[in-house]
Amino acid sequence: MTHATDTHPDALLARLRAICFDFAGTEEKLSHGAPFFHVRGKGFVNFAGNHHGEGRTSAWCKATLDAQRRLTASNPDVYFVPPYVGVKGWIGVRLDHPSTDFEALAILVEEAWRSVAPKSLLNALPDAPPEPAVYPTTDPEVVRVALENLTAICEALPHTVIERTTAQVTFRVAKRPYAYLLDNHHRDGIVAVCVRSDDADALIAEAPKRFYRPPYIGAKGWVAMRVDAKKVAWTDVARRVTESYTRSAG
């Protein structure tokens, strides 16, 4: 039985990656900003580092509903039903918990891999593992300054409530969000402020390097403004944040 000694997310991802690449045909890509291990497009393991601020580092393994029920009942501190894919039988495994058994995890990963691998790969030897994937990062100082400036803008607006997670800070009024600070959201390497806007299409068309349509909420009238350039027009950001606040408060 082996357990994690280094619980930093990067170290845990490296350990999970080593397990996954011990099986033939494994490839890695980003899916919704998270490392995703698959064989010819069929996923079997997903890495989740503090997913939506849940406060844990985990692997989501393809499994059956029976296995999911058995494992979550046997050790709920380590095993859990993950969001989205849990209804299909996938099992969440905490990588950062002191009682996590990585040998048991390797068995789960193998079972997941076998459930998607073609017959031609089931008895094949794995290739040498590729170089670890390098994903975009953001400058902590840029994030600090952006959060400081945006917080000052929003705290001047009455009844603002601030919610913080690892990759996102939400600013609300009357329980409705009116601004977000996104830090490397979905590992895009961008620091941005999102606000409600009536002219998102025009802004993006006019200045596509500064404005873009954020995932999910972009179709609902939101626009993202990059605040990681050398010079940021914070006066303009403040104006757009205030307009978004007014729309949400009303």
Order of alpha helices (4+ residues) and beta strands (2+ residues): alpha-beta-beta-beta-beta-alpha-beta-beta-alpha-alpha-beta-beta-beta-beta-alpha-beta-beta-alpha
